[in-house]
Amino acid sequence: MRRLLDRLYRGCGALAAFFTFLIAALVVAQVGGRLAGVLVPGADDIAGYALTASSFLALAHTLRSGGHIRMTLLLRHAGTRRRFGLEAACLAAGAMIVGYFTFHVVEMAWDAWRFGDRSQGVLPVPLWIPQAVMAVGALVLCVAFVDDLVVVLRGAAPSYAARRDGDPATPITRDA
């Protein structure tokens, strides 16, 4: 299970990197097209959807790699038992908040699909496509929060602890 989840997080990170590269390629195409007097139709719309995809697909990978901003002042000064409680509470709250958000993003994408909503740009893209990518990214982030919560409840350090500056990845057990 651990390898499957790690591959999921890395795969989403790789897709996010692809969409970031796509944005750069579209910008270069637009600049080159402008210099050559050629219009690149729909590039703005596609870049916007790629930005959404890269942002949401990168969330879980960023959490797991310790890239999200965290307030560690309390954790650094908390005892082992208190640190365990704080980590578990933060991860549980994160999972619940992201789970709530994911539910509504999935509902929004489902409604867009049911009603046939399309974008109003140059390219009439079915809105369920970028919204579904948002939903996948949010769902994988929720899974990552639950994954780290289970790890912490088992007494080990969360995935991001080993990557934080100045915060050793020592197990945080309930017993100390």
Secondary structure, 3 states (H helix, E strand, C coil): CHHHHHHHHHHHHHHHHHHHHHHHHHHHHHHHHHHHCCCCCCHHHHHHHHHHHHHHHCHHHHHHCCCCCCCCHHHHHCCHHHHHHHHHHHHHHHHHHHHHHHHHHHHHHHHHHHHCCECCCCCCCECHHHHHHHHHHHHHHHHHHHHHHHHHHCCCCCCCHHHCCCCCCCCCCCCC
